[in-house]
Amino acid sequence: MTPVSTTIKIDPTLKEQAQTLFEDFGLSLSGAINIFLRQAVREQAIPFRVGNPKPNFETLQAIENARKGIGLSRGFSSVAELMEDLNADD
């Protein structure tokens, strides 16, 4: 089958970043888009998760605690010092 040309509008910076990434994989931008389209058709879906996942309550609480410095261990200057603290009887 003879390929057809398609025009799409892409942010110039995004296009450059994508081309650089795909070149590292040995792909052209066109080749990468073809892979995406083939996979989408094969799966009958967008072939990756799309969304804005929200952390659960436990994760949000851990983030807040870390920001406040709650529940953090002290710093260690060496692995030996860390291991001594881990092996110490509390």
N, C-alpha and C positions, 0 to 999 in steps of 0.2 A: 504494500500500500504506500502510495506517495504521501509524505508528510505535508501538512498544510501549515501555513504561517498564521499565527494568532497574535494580536496586539493586546497587551495588558498594561495597566498603569501601575507603576511601582515607585515608591519613594527612592530617589537616587542613592541615598546613603545605604538604605536597606539592600538595594540591588548590588551595590559594590561589596558590602559585607557578605552577602550570600554568595556572590561569585568567588570571593576569596576563599570562603569556607568550602564550597563545592570543588574548587580547583585542588584543594588539599586532598579531596577524595578521588581526584582524577575525573571529575564530572564537569560538564558545562552547566550553566543555569538551565538551559533547555533540557538537558538530560535529567537533571534533578526534578524539574517540573514534570517531565514524563513519568518518572518513577512515582512521584506523588499521585498523579492522575491514575496510573495503572493500579496502584494499591487502593485508591479510593473506589475505583470501579470493582476491583476484586472483592473488597470488603463491604461494598455498598454503604459506605460511611466515610467520614473524614478519618484518615488513618492514625489519628492521635487524639488525645483528650483535649477538648476545648472547654475552657471555663475559667472561673476565678475561684479556686478552692478556698474555703474558709477553714482555718484551724479549729479543732474542737476545743471545748472548754478547758480540758486538761492542758493542752498545748498553750492556749492563751494565758492560763494561770502561770505556767512555767516561764513564759516570756516575760510576763509582768514581774514575777519574783526575781528573775535574773536582772532585769532593769533596776530593781530596787536593791539588789545585792543580797536577797534573802535566799538562804539555803546553799550558798556557794562555799566551796572549800577554800582553804587558804592556799596561797601560792607555794610552789616548791622550787628550790634552786637546783635540784638534781633528781635524777631517777632514784638514786639510793635513798634520798630523803623522802620521796613519795612512797617508795616501797616500805620504808620503816614506819611511816604513818599508817599505811594500809594494813600492815601486819601487827600493829600495836593493839593490845587489849584495851578496850575503852572502859 
